[in-house]
């Protein structure tokens, strides 16, 4: 049975354009401060697991920073590229890995539920998935400033900053994909810049400029950019004049189910009711 167009996930991102912009960023000298921080944090989180992994995959992480950081700890990973085409499956055989990690790559996937399901199938029983992706309120200041500037200068608003998934949605997607013990949390990083144009330069050096399929295809007016920078400074500057830019790093983790894992109690299996527990507590304090 073939899938109809209605069954396909929306193509929010031009992934071929993403690949081109990431390549250009490397040639220009990439801005890696976010990836460096996330790589360090991922190593720390993995160290806390107290478990050795022999079949490890690094899925889609830009560059080699995460692989190098993990190699220092003795953890070797095989890099696997995220396909540019949504129709192309991941190069992961079912049950082939006991660890899949990914840093700052999954936020630009069109079919995130499908990718998570493939990761889950690729894990051996009791295998771990640990990833960090951009989400939440990331670049909310830039989004608001551009929207206000375009409305004032051009009389309309075009999509410029990608929509990002929030914590609750991502937790639900992990459960939907079949992960056991799913956990999500957010690390909010606020970076300060001299002005909005310095922020945009860093985004270009990250390969993270606008890749939305619905993006404006004609150049924006210079007046719009100047107005955006003015609004940004008015609304989101600190007393010293420097502006703030928010990056929310959302962490995801989940395990392939295994009989050794903790499981929630079945309804009605508790040996003491809530009322009995409350009454016992009251007696113990009198």
C-alpha positions as CSV (number, residue, x, y, z in Angstrom):
1,X,0.0,0.0,0.0
2,X,1.4,3.4,-1.0
3,X,1.1,6.4,1.3
4,X,-1.0,9.3,0.1
5,X,0.2,12.9,0.2
6,X,-2.1,13.4,3.2
7,X,-0.1,10.8,5.1
8,X,3.3,12.5,4.6
9,X,4.6,14.9,7.2
10,X,4.8,18.5,6.2
11,X,8.1,19.6,4.6
12,X,8.9,22.5,6.8
13,X,12.6,22.5,6.1
14,X,14.7,22.5,2.9
15,X,17.3,20.0,4.0
16,X,19.3,20.2,0.8
17,X,19.7,24.0,1.5
18,X,20.7,23.1,5.1
19,X,23.5,20.9,3.9
20,X,24.8,23.6,1.6
21,X,24.7,26.3,4.3
22,X,26.4,24.0,6.8
23,X,29.2,23.3,4.2
24,X,29.6,27.1,3.6
25,X,29.7,27.8,7.4
26,X,32.6,25.3,7.7
27,X,34.5,27.1,4.9
28,X,33.9,30.5,6.5
29,X,35.0,29.4,10.0
30,X,32.1,27.9,12.0
31,X,30.7,29.3,15.2
32,X,30.8,26.2,17.5
33,X,30.2,27.6,21.0
34,X,26.7,25.9,21.3
35,X,27.9,22.6,19.9
36,X,31.0,22.7,22.2
37,X,28.8,23.2,25.2
38,X,26.3,20.5,24.2
39,X,29.1,18.0,23.4
40,X,30.6,18.5,26.9
41,X,27.2,18.2,28.5
42,X,26.4,15.0,26.6
43,X,29.7,13.4,27.7
44,X,28.8,14.2,31.3
45,X,25.3,12.9,31.0
46,X,26.6,9.7,29.4
47,X,29.2,9.3,32.1
48,X,26.4,9.4,34.8
49,X,24.8,6.3,33.2
50,X,27.6,4.1,34.5
51,X,27.3,1.7,31.6
52,X,29.6,0.6,28.8
53,X,28.4,0.7,25.2
54,X,30.1,-1.2,22.4
55,X,27.9,-0.5,19.4
56,X,27.5,3.3,19.4
57,X,26.2,5.7,16.7
58,X,26.5,9.5,16.4
59,X,23.4,10.5,14.3
60,X,23.7,13.7,12.3
61,X,25.9,15.8,14.7
62,X,27.6,18.5,12.6
63,X,31.3,18.2,12.4
64,X,33.4,15.9,14.6
65,X,33.4,17.7,18.0
66,X,31.0,15.3,19.7
67,X,32.9,12.3,18.4
68,X,36.2,13.7,19.6
69,X,34.8,14.5,23.0
70,X,33.4,11.0,23.4
71,X,36.6,9.4,22.1
72,X,38.6,11.1,24.9
73,X,36.5,9.1,27.4
74,X,37.0,5.9,25.5
75,X,33.6,5.9,23.9
76,X,33.9,5.3,20.1
77,X,31.0,6.2,17.8
78,X,30.2,5.6,14.2
79,X,28.9,8.7,12.5
80,X,25.7,8.3,10.5
81,X,24.4,11.2,8.3
82,X,20.8,12.3,8.4
83,X,19.5,11.9,4.8
84,X,18.7,15.1,2.8
85,X,15.6,13.4,1.5
86,X,12.6,12.7,3.8
87,X,11.9,9.5,1.9
88,X,15.3,8.0,2.5
89,X,15.6,5.9,5.7
90,X,18.4,6.2,8.2
91,X,21.4,4.0,7.6
92,X,20.7,2.0,10.8
93,X,19.9,-1.7,10.8
94,X,17.3,-2.9,13.3
95,X,18.9,-4.0,16.6
96,X,22.4,-2.8,15.5
97,X,23.3,-0.3,18.2
98,X,23.3,-0.2,22.0
99,X,23.8,3.6,22.0
100,X,22.6,6.4,19.7
101,X,23.6,10.0,20.4
102,X,22.9,13.2,18.5
103,X,23.8,16.8,19.1
104,X,22.0,19.8,17.5
105,X,20.8,18.0,14.4
106,X,17.2,16.8,15.0
107,X,15.6,20.2,15.1
108,X,15.8,20.4,11.3
109,X,14.2,17.0,10.6
110,X,10.8,17.2,8.8
111,X,9.6,13.8,10.0
112,X,10.8,13.7,13.6
113,X,8.3,11.0,14.7
114,X,9.5,8.8,11.9
115,X,13.2,9.4,12.7
116,X,12.6,8.6,16.4
117,X,10.8,5.4,15.5
118,X,13.8,4.4,13.3
119,X,16.2,5.1,16.1
120,X,14.1,3.0,18.5
121,X,14.1,0.1,16.0
122,X,17.9,0.4,15.6
123,X,18.6,0.0,19.3
124,X,19.2,-3.4,20.9
125,X,17.1,-4.2,24.0
126,X,18.1,-1.9,26.9
127,X,19.9,0.3,24.4
128,X,20.1,4.1,25.1
129,X,19.1,7.1,23.0
130,X,20.5,10.4,24.2
131,X,20.2,13.6,22.1
132,X,20.1,17.4,22.3
133,X,18.2,19.6,19.9
134,X,17.3,23.2,19.7
135,X,13.7,23.8,20.8
136,X,11.4,25.8,23.1
137,X,11.7,29.6,22.9
138,X,15.0,29.6,20.9
139,X,15.5,33.0,19.2
140,X,12.2,34.3,20.4
141,X,13.7,37.8,20.5
142,X,14.8,37.7,16.8
143,X,11.4,36.3,15.8
144,X,9.5,39.0,17.6
145,X,11.7,41.8,16.3
146,X,11.5,40.6,12.6
147,X,7.7,40.3,12.8
148,X,7.3,43.8,14.2
149,X,9.7,45.3,11.7
150,X,8.1,43.6,8.7
151,X,4.6,44.6,9.8
152,X,5.7,48.2,10.1
153,X,7.9,48.5,7.0
154,X,6.4,46.0,4.5
155,X,2.8,45.6,5.8
156,X,3.1,41.8,6.3
157,X,5.0,39.1,8.0
158,X,7.0,36.2,6.4
159,X,8.4,33.1,8.2
160,X,12.0,33.7,9.2
161,X,12.7,31.7,12.3
162,X,11.9,28.0,12.4
163,X,9.1,26.7,14.7
164,X,10.7,24.7,17.5
165,X,9.1,21.8,19.4
166,X,8.5,22.2,23.1
167,X,9.3,19.9,26.0
168,X,5.9,18.3,26.3
169,X,5.5,17.5,22.6
170,X,9.0,15.9,22.5
171,X,8.2,13.8,25.6
172,X,5.0,12.5,23.9
173,X,6.9,11.7,20.7
174,X,9.4,9.6,22.7
175,X,6.6,7.6,24.2
176,X,4.9,7.3,20.8
177,X,8.1,5.9,19.3
178,X,8.1,3.2,21.9
179,X,10.9,4.3,24.2
180,X,10.9,3.2,27.8
181,X,11.7,5.6,30.7
182,X,11.6,8.7,28.4
183,X,13.0,11.9,29.9
184,X,13.1,15.4,28.6
185,X,14.6,18.6,30.1
186,X,15.7,22.1,28.9
187,X,19.0,23.9,29.3
188,X,18.4,27.6,28.6
189,X,21.4,29.5,27.3
190,X,21.3,33.3,26.9
191,X,24.0,34.7,24.7
192,X,24.7,38.5,24.5
193,X,25.7,40.3,21.4
194,X,26.7,43.9,20.5
195,X,23.7,44.1,18.1
196,X,21.3,42.0,16.0
197,X,23.6,41.9,13.0
198,X,26.3,40.2,15.1
199,X,23.8,37.5,16.2
200,X,22.8,37.0,12.5
201,X,26.5,36.6,11.6
202,X,26.9,33.9,14.2
203,X,23.7,32.1,12.8
204,X,25.3,32.1,9.4
205,X,28.5,30.6,10.8
206,X,26.4,27.9,12.4
207,X,24.7,27.1,9.1
208,X,21.5,27.9,10.9
209,X,19.9,30.7,8.8
210,X,16.4,30.4,7.4
211,X,15.9,27.1,5.6
212,X,12.1,27.1,5.8
213,X,10.4,26.0,2.6
214,X,7.9,28.8,3.0
215,X,10.6,31.4,3.3
216,X,10.5,34.6,1.3
217,X,12.3,34.1,-2.0
218,X,13.0,37.7,-2.7
219,X,15.6,39.9,-0.9
220,X,14.3,41.8,2.1
221,X,14.5,45.5,2.2
222,X,17.4,47.1,3.9
223,X,15.0,49.3,5.8
224,X,13.4,46.1,7.3
225,X,16.7,44.9,8.7
226,X,17.5,48.3,10.1
227,X,14.1,48.5,11.8
228,X,14.5,44.9,13.1
229,X,17.8,45.8,14.7
230,X,16.3,48.9,16.2
231,X,13.3,47.1,17.7
232,X,15.6,44.3,19.0
233,X,17.7,46.9,20.8
234,X,14.7,48.6,22.3
235,X,13.0,45.5,23.6
236,X,15.8,43.1,24.4
237,X,18.9,45.0,25.4
238,X,20.6,45.0,28.8
239,X,21.5,48.3,30.5
240,X,25.0,48.2,28.9
241,X,23.3,48.2,25.4
242,X,24.1,44.6,24.5
243,X,21.2,42.5,23.3
244,X,20.2,39.0,24.5
245,X,19.5,35.9,22.4
246,X,17.9,32.8,23.9
247,X,18.8,29.3,22.9
248,X,16.8,26.5,24.5
249,X,18.6,23.2,24.3
250,X,16.1,20.3,24.8
251,X,17.6,17.1,26.0
252,X,15.9,13.8,25.1
253,X,16.6,10.3,26.4
254,X,14.9,7.0,26.3
255,X,15.7,3.3,26.4
256,X,14.7,0.4,24.2
257,X,12.4,-1.7,26.4
258,X,14.0,-4.6,28.4
259,X,12.6,-6.9,31.1
260,X,15.3,-5.7,33.5
261,X,13.9,-2.1,33.5
262,X,11.7,-0.6,36.2
263,X,8.0,-0.7,35.3
264,X,5.2,1.3,36.8
265,X,2.9,-0.6,39.2
266,X,-0.4,-1.9,37.7
267,X,-3.5,0.0,38.8
268,X,-4.9,-1.5,42.0
269,X,-1.6,-3.3,42.9
270,X,-0.7,-1.0,45.8
271,X,-0.8,-2.7,49.2
272,X,-2.0,0.5,50.9
273,X,-4.6,2.9,49.8
274,X,-4.0,6.7,49.7
275,X,-6.5,7.2,52.5
276,X,-4.8,4.5,54.7
277,X,-1.4,6.1,54.1
278,X,-2.7,9.6,55.1
279,X,-4.3,8.2,58.2
280,X,-1.1,6.3,59.1
281,X,0.9,9.5,58.7
282,X,-1.5,11.4,61.0
283,X,-1.2,8.7,63.7
284,X,2.6,8.7,63.4
285,X,2.8,12.5,64.1
286,X,0.4,12.5,67.1
